[in-house]
Amino acid sequence: MDKVIYLKPRKEDSLLRQHPWVFSGAVKRMEGQPVTGDLVQVCANKGRTLGFGHFSANTSIAVRMLSFESEFQEDTWWSERIANAVEVRKSLGLMQGDNSICRLIHAEGDGMSGLIVDYYDRVAVIQTHSLGMHLSLDCIVVGLKAALPELQGIYDKSAKVLRKSGKTDAEDGFIHGALPEDWEPTERGRKFYIDLEQGQKTGFFIDQRENRTLLQKLSAGKRVLNVFSYTGGFSIAAMQGGAASVASLDSSRRALDLAEEAVGLNDFDAATHESIEADALGYLKNGVSDYDVVVLDPPAFAKSASARHAAVQGYKRINQRTLETIKPGGILFTFSCSQAVDDRLFTHTVIAAAIQARRNVRILHRLHQPPDHPVSAFHPEGSYLKGLVLRVD
């Protein structure tokens, strides 16, 4: 290969442990004038081949590793790696019966740093988080079609992400097939309207599937408030579990409209669902004493380590205001999807909120991302979702 990255002395240790990122500060020199998006060979200071990956100039992560072998056969590597990821999901029973929504490829968790692929009932939605991955789309499409013959559509939803890196001509759209006429994405029997064009991420937040199922089991006869509800994932789960009433709170009218549409898709009684268009923090000031179960599932408050302190204060604030007024015996589902806030810090933050609220709190469950969002043993940074289920007396 004519494009080679050489590392500084002793900077190969992380790659020998198969960590998939090469930081720019570890690069000693480059041969072949690689540009952003190029596949490069990565070598130790004295020339030993450490693997291959996608290069990115002027970013903190200079190379996202794909392979740690001495050779890279691109024509077979993609098909084998994608087939393996799909087989894992099928072995988990996530693409059959009452479930046709799951994550097919979870970036570093599946050895494909920079690539996300979600599955919605015979449609795959791709997000490439690096130009190198975007330039590999043809290989990715071939691999997906081979691993999933039932696919009827592949949608590329990478434009927003790629524009941040300077690729201003990127556009979203189908790059293979189209939506099936009888398209009906279903999560554990719950039906949702997936907004591929305007929805967040790939159209839905798949990572809360098992946590929604837990809420379903605890909702019978309860009054449930779903704060930061987006399109109503937790709301639909609570209604499926027989909740007496459910309120979805979000600042986006469009998200609430989609939540109401999901109520209809599932043939639930619309009279038992209320949409509240409001700022979450302002609403929580008024108290939540009318509810038996409250869900706090905010967007990431910290997208980097530098924002960690502000994020912790934000998590403490919303949890304290909820804990102060939730009725005795109430249940709180509280989450953080901020990678910069780990499990221990999040737990300590919620405990601090409980102390300030002067409430007796017991942890019933510790929650994480589901197995179709795997964490590579060599990339612990991939663990991002954490949650607690609390009993408040």
C-alpha positions in Angstrom: 0.0 0.0 0.0 1.4 3.4 -1.0 -0.2 5.4 1.8 1.4 4.7 5.2 1.2 6.2 8.7 4.2 5.7 11.0 3.7 6.1 14.7 6.0 7.6 17.2 8.1 5.3 19.4 6.0 3.3 22.0 2.7 4.7 20.5 1.8 1.3 19.1 0.8 -0.2 22.5 -2.9 0.7 22.2 -3.1 -0.9 18.7 -1.4 -4.1 20.1 -4.3 -4.1 22.5 -6.6 -3.7 19.5 -8.0 -0.3 20.5 -9.5 1.1 17.2 -8.4 4.7 17.4 -5.0 6.3 16.4 -4.8 9.8 17.8 -3.2 12.5 15.8 -0.5 13.1 18.5 0.7 9.5 18.0 1.6 10.1 14.3 5.3 10.5 13.6 5.2 10.8 9.8 3.2 9.9 6.7 4.1 8.5 3.3 2.1 8.8 0.1 0.3 12.1 1.1 -2.9 10.5 2.4 -6.0 12.7 2.5 -9.2 12.4 4.6 -11.1 9.2 3.6 -8.1 7.2 2.4 -7.5 3.7 3.5 -4.0 3.7 5.1 -1.5 1.2 6.4 -0.5 1.9 10.0 3.0 1.0 11.1 5.0 1.1 14.3 8.1 3.4 14.4 10.4 0.8 13.1 8.1 -0.3 10.3 6.1 -3.2 11.7 2.6 -3.3 10.2 0.0 -2.8 12.9 -3.1 -2.8 10.7 -5.3 -0.7 8.3 -7.8 2.0 8.7 -9.5 5.1 7.5 -7.4 8.3 7.7 -8.8 11.7 8.8 -6.7 14.9 8.6 -7.0 17.7 11.1 -9.1 15.7 13.6 -8.1 14.2 17.0 -8.7 10.7 15.8 -6.3 10.4 12.8 -7.1 6.8 11.9 -10.1 4.6 12.7 -8.8 1.1 12.5 -10.6 -1.6 10.5 -8.1 -4.5 10.7 -5.2 -5.4 12.9 -3.8 -7.9 10.5 -0.7 -7.6 8.3 -2.7 -7.7 5.1 -6.1 -6.2 4.2 -8.3 -7.9 1.6 -11.0 -5.3 1.1 -13.1 -7.4 -1.3 -13.7 -10.1 1.3 -13.3 -8.1 4.6 -16.5 -6.2 4.3 -18.7 -9.2 3.4 -17.2 -11.3 6.3 -17.5 -8.5 8.9 -21.1 -7.6 8.0 -22.2 -11.2 7.8 -20.8 -11.7 11.3 -22.7 -8.7 12.7 -25.9 -9.8 11.2 -25.5 -13.4 12.5 -25.1 -12.0 16.0 -28.4 -10.2 15.8 -30.2 -13.2 14.4 -28.7 -15.4 17.2 -30.2 -12.9 19.7 -33.7 -13.4 18.1 -34.0 -9.8 17.2 -35.1 -10.2 13.6 -38.1 -12.5 14.0 -41.5 -12.8 15.6 -42.8 -9.6 17.2 -39.5 -7.7 16.7 -38.3 -6.2 13.4 -36.2 -3.3 14.7 -32.6 -3.6 15.8 -29.1 -2.3 15.3 -27.3 -4.3 12.7 -23.8 -2.6 13.0 -22.7 -0.7 16.0 -19.4 1.0 14.9 -16.5 -0.1 17.1 -18.7 -2.7 18.9 -18.7 -4.6 15.6 -15.2 -3.7 14.4 -16.4 -1.1 12.0 -15.5 2.2 13.5 -17.5 5.1 12.0 -20.4 2.9 10.7 -23.9 2.6 12.1 -26.6 0.5 10.4 -30.1 0.1 11.9 -32.7 -2.4 10.7 -36.4 -1.5 10.4 -38.5 -4.3 8.9 -36.6 -5.1 5.7 -35.1 -1.7 5.4 -31.5 -0.9 6.5 -30.6 2.7 7.5 -26.9 3.7 7.2 -25.1 6.5 9.0 -21.4 6.9 8.1 -19.5 9.0 10.7 -16.3 9.3 8.7 -15.5 10.1 5.1 -13.7 6.8 4.8 -16.8 4.9 5.7 -18.9 7.0 3.3 -16.4 6.2 0.5 -16.9 2.5 1.3 -20.7 2.6 0.8 -20.6 0.4 -2.3 -18.8 -2.4 -0.3 -21.2 -1.9 2.6 -24.3 -2.2 0.4 -23.0 -5.3 -1.3 -22.3 -6.8 2.2 -25.7 -6.0 3.5 -27.5 -7.4 0.5 -25.5 -10.6 0.7 -26.1 -11.0 4.5 -29.8 -10.1 4.3 -31.5 -11.3 1.1 -34.8 -10.1 2.4 -33.7 -6.4 2.3 -36.0 -4.3 0.2 -34.4 -0.9 0.8 -31.2 0.7 2.0 -31.4 4.3 3.1 -28.3 6.5 3.6 -28.9 9.0 6.4 -25.3 10.4 6.6 -25.7 14.0 5.2 -26.0 15.8 8.5 -23.0 14.0 10.1 -20.8 14.4 7.0 -21.5 18.1 6.6 -19.9 18.7 9.9 -16.7 17.3 8.4 -16.9 19.6 5.4 -18.7 17.4 2.9 -21.4 19.8 2.0 -22.8 18.0 -1.1 -23.9 14.9 0.9 -27.6 14.1 0.6 -29.9 11.5 2.3 -31.9 9.1 0.4 -32.4 5.5 -0.8 -29.3 4.0 -2.4 -31.0 0.7 -3.0 -34.7 -0.2 -3.3 -37.5 1.6 -1.5 -39.8 1.2 1.5 -42.0 -1.9 1.3 -45.7 -1.1 0.7 -46.6 -3.1 3.8 -43.7 -1.7 5.9 -44.5 -2.0 9.7 -41.5 -1.8 12.0 -42.3 -3.5 15.3 -40.4 -3.6 18.6 -41.5 -6.4 20.9 -45.0 -6.0 19.5 -44.9 -2.2 19.7 -45.5 -0.4 16.4 -43.9 2.9 15.6 -43.8 5.5 12.8 -40.2 5.7 11.9 -39.3 9.1 10.3 -36.3 8.3 8.1 -36.1 11.7 6.6 -36.5 14.1 9.5 -36.1 11.8 12.6 -33.2 11.9 15.1 -30.3 9.5 14.6 -31.6 6.9 12.0 -35.2 7.7 12.8 -35.6 6.1 16.2 -33.8 5.4 19.5 -33.4 1.6 19.3 -31.0 1.4 22.3 -33.9 1.7 24.8 -35.8 -1.4 23.6 -35.2 -3.7 26.6 -35.6 -0.8 29.0 -38.9 0.1 27.5 -40.0 -3.6 27.9 -39.1 -3.3 31.6 -41.2 -0.2 31.9 -44.1 -2.1 30.3 -43.9 -4.7 33.0 -44.2 -2.1 35.7 -46.9 0.1 34.3 -50.2 -1.8 34.8 -52.8 0.6 36.3 -50.2 3.4 36.8 -50.1 7.0 35.8 -47.0 7.5 33.7 -45.1 10.6 32.8 -42.6 10.3 29.9 -40.3 13.4 30.0 -38.1 14.1 26.9 -40.5 11.7 25.2 -39.4 12.3 21.6 -41.8 10.1 19.4 -43.2 8.2 22.5 -41.1 5.0 22.7 -41.5 4.7 26.5 -45.1 6.0 26.3 -46.2 3.2 23.9 -44.5 0.6 26.1 -46.4 1.9 29.2 -49.7 1.8 27.3 -48.9 -1.7 26.1 -48.4 -2.6 29.8 -51.8 -1.4 30.7 -51.0 2.0 32.2 -54.1 3.9 33.4 -52.8 7.0 31.7 -49.7 8.2 30.0 -48.4 11.7 29.4 -45.7 12.4 26.8 -43.7 15.6 27.4 -41.4 17.1 24.7 -40.5 20.5 23.4 -41.0 19.3 19.8 -44.6 19.4 18.4 -43.6 17.2 15.5 -42.2 14.5 17.9 -45.5 14.6 19.9 -47.5 14.3 16.7 -45.6 11.1 15.8 -46.2 9.8 19.3 -49.9 10.4 18.9 -49.7 8.6 15.5 -48.0 5.6 17.3 -50.9 5.5 19.7 -53.2 5.0 16.8 -50.9 2.5 15.1 -51.2 0.3 18.2 -55.0 0.7 18.5 -54.7 2.2 22.0 -57.4 4.4 23.5 -56.3 7.9 22.6 -58.2 9.2 25.6 -55.6 7.6 27.9 -52.7 9.5 26.3 -51.8 13.2 26.7 -49.3 15.2 24.8 -47.6 18.0 26.7 -45.5 20.5 24.6 -43.3 22.1 27.1 -39.7 22.7 28.3 -38.9 19.8 30.6 -37.1 21.8 33.3 -39.8 24.4 33.5 -42.5 21.7 33.7 -40.6 19.7 36.4 -40.6 22.9 38.6 -44.4 22.4 39.0 -43.9 18.9 40.4 -44.8 15.4 39.3 -47.1 14.3 42.3 -49.8 13.3 39.9 -47.8 10.4 38.5 -46.8 7.0 39.8 -44.0 6.4 37.3 -41.7 9.1 35.7 -39.2 8.5 32.9 -36.3 10.9 32.5 -34.6 10.1 29.2 -32.8 13.4 28.1 -30.6 13.9 25.1 -26.8 13.8 25.8 -26.0 16.7 28.2 -22.2 16.1 27.6 -20.8 15.4 24.1 -17.2 15.8 25.3 -15.2 15.6 28.5 -15.0 19.4 28.7 -18.8 19.5 29.1 -18.9 16.9 31.8 -19.3 19.3 34.8 -22.2 21.2 33.2 -23.8 17.9 32.3 -23.6 16.6 35.8 -25.3 19.7 37.1 -28.1 19.2 34.5 -28.7 15.6 35.5 -28.7 16.5 39.1 -31.2 19.3 38.5 -33.8 17.3 36.6 -33.5 14.3 39.0 -33.8 16.5 42.1 -36.9 18.3 40.9 -38.5 14.9 40.1 -37.5 13.3 43.4 -38.7 16.2 45.4 -42.4 15.8 44.4 -42.9 12.2 43.1 -45.4 10.5 45.3 -44.3 8.0 48.0 -43.9 4.6 46.4 -43.3 6.2 43.0 -40.9 4.7 40.4 -38.3 6.8 38.5 -36.6 5.6 35.4 -33.6 7.9 34.9 -31.0 7.8 32.1 -27.9 9.3 30.7 -26.6 8.7 27.2 -23.6 11.0 27.6 -20.4 8.9 27.0 -18.4 11.4 29.0 -20.5 10.6 32.1 -19.8 7.0 33.3 -21.9 4.7 35.4 -20.3 5.7 38.7 -20.5 9.4 38.1 -24.1 9.2 37.0 -25.1 7.1 40.0 -23.4 9.5 42.4 -25.1 12.4 40.7 -28.6 10.8 41.2 -27.7 10.0 44.8 -26.7 13.6 45.4 -30.1 14.7 44.0 -31.9 12.3 46.3 -30.0 13.7 49.3 -30.9 17.2 48.3 -34.5 16.1 47.8 -34.6 14.5 51.3 -36.1 11.3 49.9 -35.4 7.7 50.7 -34.4 6.0 47.4 -33.7 2.4 46.6 -32.1 1.2 43.3 -34.2 -1.6 41.8 -32.4 -1.9 38.5 -29.2 -0.8 36.8 -29.8 -0.4 33.1 -27.5 -0.3 30.0 -27.6 -0.5 26.2 -28.9 -3.8 24.8 -26.8 -6.5 23.2 -27.3 -5.3 19.6 -25.3 -2.2 20.8 -22.3 -4.3 21.9 -19.2 -2.9 23.6 -15.9 -4.1 22.2 -13.7 -5.5 25.0 -10.9 -3.4 23.5 -12.9 -0.2 23.3 -14.6 0.5 26.7 -15.5 4.0 25.5 -18.3 2.3 23.5 -20.3 1.9 26.8 -22.5 5.1 26.8 -26.1 4.3 27.9 -26.7 4.0 31.6 -29.8 4.1 33.7 -31.4 3.5 37.1 -34.8 2.4 38.2 -35.5 3.9 41.6 -38.2 3.3 44.2 -38.9 6.6 46.0 -40.4 6.6 49.5 
